Amino acid sequence: MPETFVTPLTPLSFLERSSEVWANKAAVLDDDRSLTYAELGEEAMGVALGLRSLGLEPGDRVACLLPNNSPMLVAHFAVPLARCVLVAVNTRLSAEEIRYILEHSGSRVLIADRGFEDLVLGALAGDTDVEQVVWAGDGSTPQGRRRSMSYEDLRARAADGDPLTWTVEDENSVISINYTSGTTGRPKGVMYTHRGAYLNALGEALHSGFAKDSVYLWTLPMFHCNGWCTPWAITAVGARHVCLREVRPEVIWDRIRNAGVTHLNAAPTVITSMLNATTAGRLESPVQVTTAGAPPSPTTIGQMEEKGFAVTHVYGLTEVYGPYAVCEEQAEWADLEPSKRARLIARQGVGMIQAERVRVVDSEMKDVPADGVTMGEIVMRGNNVMKGYFKDAEGTAKAFAGGWFHSGDLGVMHPDGYVELRDRKKDIVISGGENISTVEVEQALMSHPAVLEVAVVGVPDEKWGERPKAFVIPKAGRTPSPEELIAHVRSKIAHYKAPREVVLVPELPKTSTGKIQKFVLRDGEWAGHDKRIQG
């Protein structure tokens, strides 16, 4: 028998193929700029050769501080094509936070948008390994303590270079490092591999229904889990990327109506802003929305479907390449009463096709009963779990205790094998010895017609240790009373779970990806207490 030849998996192969098979097809629409797949491949090769001309070695890190534009999309192929590691930086961080990421990652080159000049110069005022800044976008090239050049100059340096191959020797080598939000300390650098990115991209394409005629709108930040690996997924099927520099509801609706958008990914808070935009309306043709980031309420899912959106609910974390589980809709659900069907779709579901099954375990790593009631921690392993935390062996070992990645999320396993997220470990409210899921309380509040958004956290209570408190953003023109909202919750769930206090607020603290930062609310409520009292 001849020796079997195995090609190492890498998402670079997706652009190599699409630039040949779909050479003249529209690949990218970025405001006034458009690229065919042949042009996208050519630009990625040019940027890769330009990076190599700067003296970068295989494994060196290249950071990008870019919006959802064509240079950011190109970087997802150009940086690994140059045999380097992509570090996509959250554009909404402070200069100090960006400096930490640049320093921790040891990035030698930073590709940045000119619109972030102040952030970049502030971040580079301290000590980092950054030697060269490449500026993308219109305008003059800012000057600072590091060498600077334009994006166009970087591409021009590729003229004398020999083409690079769209392959890798080791599919388990690192393709990117994504930094967590750092809400409980310094952010951790999550290492993705070429193999994991390849497989997750294919899983995304399958479960979200991407095809060659799809038009994908970039509402999800590419710096977040590499856009859930969607830069590679859309490219793999030869679909069209529609870039979006800023996520504004009215612009989203404009792109949906005028750019032929068929797909987008978004956190529930982004969806809520879309639903309540002045330009919102029923769609002329369906748009597939894949949502994650926080458990969407059945109410939100129902409202999306009423406007003609088809909703796919997924679940994951930065450490698992973004989505890992999907709520696969069963055929018999179609005959259910709408609110009951929406509750089923709101569950986190089962492992995606490229992943292993999701487990819910107790403190001894034993599976909890599949009764839909017993809570445990959600754990995962397999192809789409990170390689580890960069420069953090201790944190990696802790995260993989028992051979499975510990999510820190609490959930239940239903009899049909579907997982339902109930809370983060740190968000669960233990009142008088009873566990209260803040997600359950939030979903009860969201079912009230006057509620736009809500966050529930545990606050101090002298008798019970702690109790739930709700912060509610009302819909425009609505001013529900706290008593009305509390009574509504009590009509939906057990009375002891209902908040004693409901505060109407104009906004809630959020991360750059739209997740509500409950720790900000919780810290404010516990200020002045020596410890977090739990009953």
N, C-alpha and C positions, 0 to 999 in steps of 0.2 A: 504494500500500500504506500502511495506517495505521502510525504509529510504534508499535513494540513497547514495551509497558510491562513493565519488569522489577522485581519486588518484591525489595528487598534481603533476604537471608537473615538470620534471627535466631532463636535458640531461644525468644525471648519469644513468638513466634507459637504455640508448642506449648501454653503455658498459656492463652493467649487462646482457642484452639480447644477444649481439654479442659474449660475452665470453662464453656463453652457446651454442647458435645456431651455431656459426662459430668457435668453440673452436680450431680446428686444422688448420684453414685457416690463410694464411699469412696476418698479419695486418699492420706491420711496416717494412720498409726497411730503415735502417739508416747507410749508409756507409757499414762497415763490420758486422753490427749487424742487426739481424732480430728478430721479435717477432710474435708469433701467437696471435689470439685474447684471448685465454686462458691466455697466458703469459702477455699480455697487462693488462688484468683485474687483474691478480695476482700482477703485479708490482704496479699498481695504488693502490690496497688495502694495499700493504706493505708500500708505501710512506705515505699513509694516516694515517696508524697506527703509523708510525714513527713520523709524525708531532704531533699526539695526545700525544705521549709519552714525547714530549718536553714541555707539559703543556699548549698547545694552547687550547683556549676556543672557542665555537661557535661564529662566527662573527669576530674572529681575522683575520688580513690580513697577507697573505704570498706573498711576492714579488718574481718574477722570472726574472733573467737576463740571458737568455738562447737563443741560436740560434734556428733555426728550426730543432731540433733534438728530439730523443725519450724522454728524460727527460722533454722537454717542452710539448710534446704531453701528456705524463703521467700526468703532473701537472694540465692539464685542467680537469682531472677527480679526481686525488688524493686530491687536495686542497679542492674542494667542498665536496668530500666524507668525509673529516676530519671535515666538517661543518665550514670550514674557507672560506675566500674570496680571490680569485686569483687577484694579481696585476702583470700583465705581463708588464715588463719595456722595453722600446725602447732601443735596444742595441747600437744605434748610438748616444746616448746623451752623453754629457760631464759628468764628475764626479759630478760637481755642480748641474746639472739638475737632475741627478739620486738621489742625496742627497735630493733635494727638494721633489721628489715623495715619497721617503722612509719616509721622515719626515711628509709630509702631509697625507699620507695614514696610518701612524702609524703602518707600517708592523713590526711584531715581528721576523719573520724569512725571510731570503733571500736565495733562491736557485740560485746559480750562476755557470756559466761555468768557468773552470780554465783559459780559454783563455781571460777572462775579468778581470783578477786579478788586474791589475793596476787601472782599472775603479772602481772596487769594493772597494779596499783599499782607493782610493781617496774619494769616496762617503761616506765611513764610518769614515773618519777622523773627520767629524763634528758630531753634535748631531742628533741622530735618535733613534727610539724605537727598532731598530734591536738588538736582543739578541743573535741570532744564525745564522751563515752562513753555508750553506750546499754546498759543492763544487762538481760539476759534471764534468766528463771528465777525461782524463788520466793525470797522474803526481802526484806530492806530494800535500798535502793539505796546501795551503797558511795560514799563521798565521797573525792575525791583532789584533785590540783592542777587537774584539768580539770573542765569542767562535766559533770554527770551527770544522766541521766534514765532512767526505766524504759522497757522495750520497749513497754509498754501506753501510756505517755505519748507515745511517738513515734507510735504508730498514731493516737492521739486527735488529734494535730496535723493529721491529714489531713482533718478534717471539712469545712473550708471550701475545700479545694482542688478544682480541676477535674480530672476523670479524665485520665490520661496515655494516650497511644497505644502499642500493643504493636508498634511499628515502629521502625526506625532508618533514617537517611538514608544511612549508609555501612556496608555489611556488613563492610568491612575495618577498621572502627574496633575498638578494644580492648574486649573484654567482661570480661576478667579478667587478673590477673597472679598467676602461681603461682611461688613461690620453691623453688628446688632445695634438696637436702639440705645443700649446702655442705661436703661431706666433704673437698674439696681446696682450701678457701679460703672466702671469703665467699659466701653463697648468691646465685644470680643470679635476677632476676625475669623469668620467661618470659611473654611477652605472647601471649594467645589472642585471636582475633577472633570477631565474631558469626558470620561465614561458617564459619570452621573449627569452632566449637563446634556449629553447626547440623548440619554434615555429619558430624562425628564422632559426634554423638548418634544420628543415623540409622544410621550404620554399626554402632554398639554394639547398637542395637535389632535390627538384622537378624542380626548374627552371634551374639548371645547368645539370640536367639529370644524377645525381649520381645513380649508381646501384651496385649490389653486385659484378659485374665483373669489376667495374671501378678501375683505378689506378691513384691516384691523386698525382701530383708533388707539393711540398711545395715551390712555388716561392713567395707566399704572406707571409709576416711576421706574425707569430702567435701572436706577441705582438700587432699587429694592429687590433683593434676591435675583439680580440680573433680569428684572422684569418678569419674574417667575419662569425664566428661561425662554420667554416668548420671542426675543429677538432671533433666536436660533430656530424656534418652532415655525414662525411665519415664513422665514427664509427657506426652511426645509421643504415646505409645500408650494413655494413659488407664489405666495399671496402678496398683497400690497400692504406696506406699512404707511400709516398716516400719522405723521409726527404732531405733537401737541406740546408747545413750550410751556403753557400754563393751563392748569386744570380749572376751567371756569365753566359752570353749567351752560351758559348761553352759547359758549364756543363749542361745547360738546354737541349740543342740539344742532348747531349750524353745520358741523362736520357730518353728523349723522344724515342730515337732509340733503347736503350738497356734495358730499364726497362718496356717497354710496356705501357708508360704513355698514358692515355686517356683524362685526364682533368688537367687543371691548372687555377689559378686565377692570374691576373697581371694588374698593372696600365699601361696606354698607353705608358709611357716612357720605361717600361720594355719590352713591346711588340716591340717597335721601336728598342731597342738594339738587340732583338732576330732576327728581320727581316734583320738587317744589319750585323749580325755576319758572319765571314768568313766560318763558318760551316753550315750556313743556307741552306736549300734546300726544295724541295717539299716533303711533308709527304707521306709515303706509306699507312698509314691509318689515318682517321680524328682524330684530337685532339680538344676537346671542350675547348675554352678559354672564361672565364667570366672576363670581364674587367670593371673597374670603377676607381674612384680617380680623374679623370679629363675627360671632354668630349672628347672622341676619335674622330679624324678627319675621315670623310668618306674615305679619301685616305688611312689611316692606316687600316681601316676595309677592304677595297678592297684588299690591299696587303696581309693581313692575309688570306683571303679566296682564293686568288690565290695560296697560298702555301698549302692549304688543311685544314686550321684551320676553325672550325665552331665558330662563335663569338656570345656570349650572352652579351648584354650591360646592366649593372645595374647602379643604382644611390643610393647614401646614404651618411651618415656621421657617425662619431664615436657615436654621440648621438642617432642613430637609428640602432645600432647593425651592422653597415656596410651597406650592400645593403637593400634598402626599396622598390625601384621601379625597374621595368624591362621593356625593350623594347620588348614586345611580337611581334614576327614577324607574319604578316598576310599572308595567303596563296597566295593572289593575288600579293604580292610584288615580288614573284619569277619570274613573267613575265616582270618585269620592267627592263629598261636599268640599267646596273650595278651601275653606279654612282648615279642614282636617288634612287635605292634601298639602297645603302650604306648611303645616307643622311637620309633616314627614320630610318635605324638601329642605326644611331648615336644619335637619340633622347633618352631622359631618360625614356620615356614611362609612364607606369601605375603602380599603387601599386601592389606589389607582393601578392601572394595568401593569405599569413598570415597577411597582412597589410591592412590598410584602403586606400581609394583613396588618391591621391596626389592633393592638391589644389594650385592654384596660385592666390594670393590675393593682393588687394591694401592696402593703409595705414589704411583703415577703416575695414579691414578684409572681404571685399566683393570680391567675385570671379571676376577676370578680364574677359573680353569677350574672348571666345574661337575662336580667329581669327588668332592665330599664329603670332601676331604682338605686342599686348599690353603686356608690361612687368609688372610683379609683383613679390612678394616674394613667394617662395615655402615653404608651411607649411605642417606638418604631425602630426598625432596622432595615438594612438592605441597600440596594443600588442607589437609592435617592436619599441617603443620609450622609451628612458631611464627612469629609475625611478626618476632620478634627478642628480644634481651635488653633490658629496660628500663634506660635510661641507660647503656648499654654498647655503643657502636658498634664498638669494637675487638673485644670478645668475640663479637659477632654476626658480624662479618666473618670471624673465625677459624673459627667454627662452620660457616659456609657456604662455606668455601674450595672452589673448583671448581664452585660452583653447587649443591652437595648438602649437606644437613646431616650432619655427621660425628658418629656416635653414640658413638665411643670404645669400641664393642663389637667384638670379634673373632669371626668366624664362618666357616662354609664354605657353599658352594652345592652342593646335591646335584643329581644328573642330572635329577631330576623338577622342578627349579625351586624347591624348598623350601630355605629358609635354616635353618641350625642354629647357634645361639650357642655359642661355645666358651669365651669369657672376656671380661672387661674388659681393655683394653690394659694397665692398671696391675696387673691380677691375674695375667696370664700368667706362668708360671715358665719362665725360660730357664736350663736346667741343662746345662752343658757344651756349649752351642750348640744344644741341642734344646729346642723349644717344648713345654711340658707344660701342657695345659688343666686348670685346677683344677676346672672343672665336670665333666670326664670322671672325675677321681679321686673327686670328691664323689658322683657317681652310682654309681660302683662300691661305695663305702662304704655308701651308702643301701640297696643291695640286700642288705646283711647284716641278718638278722632282729632283731638286738639294737640296731640303730642308730636313734635317733629323729631327730637332726639332726646336720649336719656342716658344717664350713667348712675349706677347704684354702687355705693361703697359702704364698708363697715365703719361705724363711728362709735366712740366710747359710750358705755352705758353702765351706771353704777350698779344696777341690779343684775343685768344679764351679761355683763362683760363687754359686749358690743351688740349693735343692732344695725339694720340697714337704713340708709338715708339716700334719698333720690334727688338728683339734680336734673331738671327738665328744661329743655328749650321748647317753648310752645310754637305752634304754627303761626304764621303771620295773621294778625287780626284776632287771635284767640288768646284768652286769659283764663284758663281753667283754675279753679281754686285748689289749694292743696287738699282740702277735705274731699273735694270731688274726685281727685285722682286717687287718693288713698282708698276711698270707697270702691272705686273701679277695680283696683288691684285686689281688694278683698273679695270681689265678686268672681275673680278669676282663679285665685290660688288661696292656700290656707292663710287664715288671718295672721298667724304668728310670723309669716314671711313678709307681710306688708310693711312698708316703711312708716315710721311714726312721723317723719318729716319729709316734705317735698318742697324744694326750693326752685322757683322759676329763675332761669339764668339766660342771658343773651347769647352765650357761647360756652363751649366746653374745651378744655385743653386737649390738643391732638398731636399725634406724631405727623411726620411728613407724608405718611401713607394713609392718613385718615383714621388711624386707631385712636380711640379716646384714651388719654393718659389718666387712668384712675388713680395712680399713685400721687399725682399732684393734688387731687381732691382729698385723698385719704390723708396725706401728710398735713394738709391744712387743718383737718378735723382733729388729728392726734397731736398737734403742736402743744407743747407744755406737759405732755405725759411722759414719764420716765420709760414706760414700756407699753407695748401694744397689748392691752388686757384682753384676754380671750376667756369666755366662760367655759 
